[in-house]
Amino acid sequence: MAPVLAGFGAGLSFEEQKQLLFYKLVKAAVLRAYELMPEAYRQRFRSDKKEKRSHTEFARELATHFNRWCAASQVKTFEDLQELILLEQFKNTLPDHVVTYINEQKVSKVTDAAKLADEFVLTHKVFFGENHGPRFFRMMWRV
């Protein structure tokens, strides 16, 4: 007896079921390969402008960018969404070099990001401390 798929594949021959399964596997692999990172979706969501689209089209595309950002960030609950927004707002208050460091660590909780930011500032104090700001750091690399 050949196994039979329930639902969408019902009524297909065994060979057709194998082809359908193969198609689904290939499709999932291609989508994964071309899937953007959460940061790319966030940037698309935050930087999108209405321009020459209707308000309805613009709103629909904003929702698409937001949903893809949430999906790529694995947001499943209200608490996950809260962490995503808090983390973004926290990073918006930091210097670019600290944000880059936090992004490289791939944290998903604002408390973890805060700890990393504190550690980064403490370990790089010689360059970014009171007497040696970012200007000093840039001058060092010119030498």
Salt bridges, closest charged atoms under 4 A:
GLU15 OE1 - LYS18 NZ 3.59
GLU39 OE2 - ARG42 NH2 2.74
ASP48 OD1 - ARG53 NH2 2.70
ASP48 OD2 - HIS65 NE2 3.39
GLU61 OE1 - ARG53 NH1 2.29
GLU88 OE2 - ARG42 NH1 2.98
GLU88 OE1 - ARG46 NH2 2.67
